[in-house]
Amino acid sequence: AYNQQDYEVAVEGLRKVLILRPRFERATVLFVRSLAQLEEWIECEELCSALERDGVPIRTTAFLRGFVERKRNRINKAIEQFQLAHAAGRRDVAL
């Protein structure tokens, strides 16, 4: 659903996945990205903070924070986070 830009459906499905597998990193990443597309900023922040507390690598958490900041049009903050993600080894997306 995410790739079809049906973010509401993506959020609904990913919530179910994360109930069954709460530490499924790929699902969590898509969940945060879907929420950001829907401008659910508070939940995005809460999830990013929880991921950091849980020890998810900074390459992932900084990327997610950068994604959220870019969607919020906070470009300078987004660049900072993307640079952190890149420095930490994030190479799978164009930063």
N, C-alpha and C positions, 0 to 999 in steps of 0.2 A: 504494500500500500504506500510505503514511503516513496519509492521510486515513481509511483504514479501520481505523486503529490496529493494523495488522499490522507492528509495528516491526522484527521480525526479518527479514521479507521486504523491507521498505524498506531496511534496512542492506545486505542482500545485493545488491539491485539497484543501490543508490547506489554501492557499492564498485566495481561493474563500470562504471558511468557515469564515475566519477572516474578510473578507469584510462585510459579513452579520452579524457576531457576534464578533466584535473586542475584547471584554473582555472575550471570551470563553477560560478560562485558560488551559483546557486540550488540546485544539487545538493548543494553543500557545506553550505549552511544546513540543508537537510532532513536531511542525513547527521548533522550534529551534533545536531539536534533529536531524531532517531530514537535516536541513541546515549544521549542524556540520558533519554529515555523508558525505556530499558533499564538505566539507572543505570551506564553505562560511563563513569565520571567521569574516569579517567586519559586515555582516548582523547579525550574531549571537551576536556580541558585542552590536550592536545598539539595538537589541531586548531586550537583558538582561538589558541594561541600561534603556530602556523605561519601562520595567516591574518594575524595582526598583523605578523609578519616579512615576509610577502609584500606588505604594503601595502594590504590590503583595508580599505576605509573603516571608521572607528570606528563609524559608524551601524550597520554590520553586525556587527562583532566585539563591540561592547558589548551589542548586542541578544542575540547568542548567549550571551555570558557571563551576562547577566541571566536568560535562559531556563534555562541550566544551574543557576545558583544558586537559582532559584525551585524547580526540580525537586528540588534538594538540601535544600529547606526553609530556605535561608539568605536569608530575606526582606530583611533590611537590605542585604546585598550585592547582591541582585537589583535592589532599588529604585535603588541607586547606579548600576548598569550601565544600567538602563532609562532613567534620567535622562540619562546620557551619550549614549545612543543617540538620545534625543529631541532633545537639544541639538545633536547633529550632523546632524539632519535626518530621522531615522527617523519616518515618518508613516503607514506602511502597516498598522500593527497598533495595537491599543489598548494603550497603555503606561500 
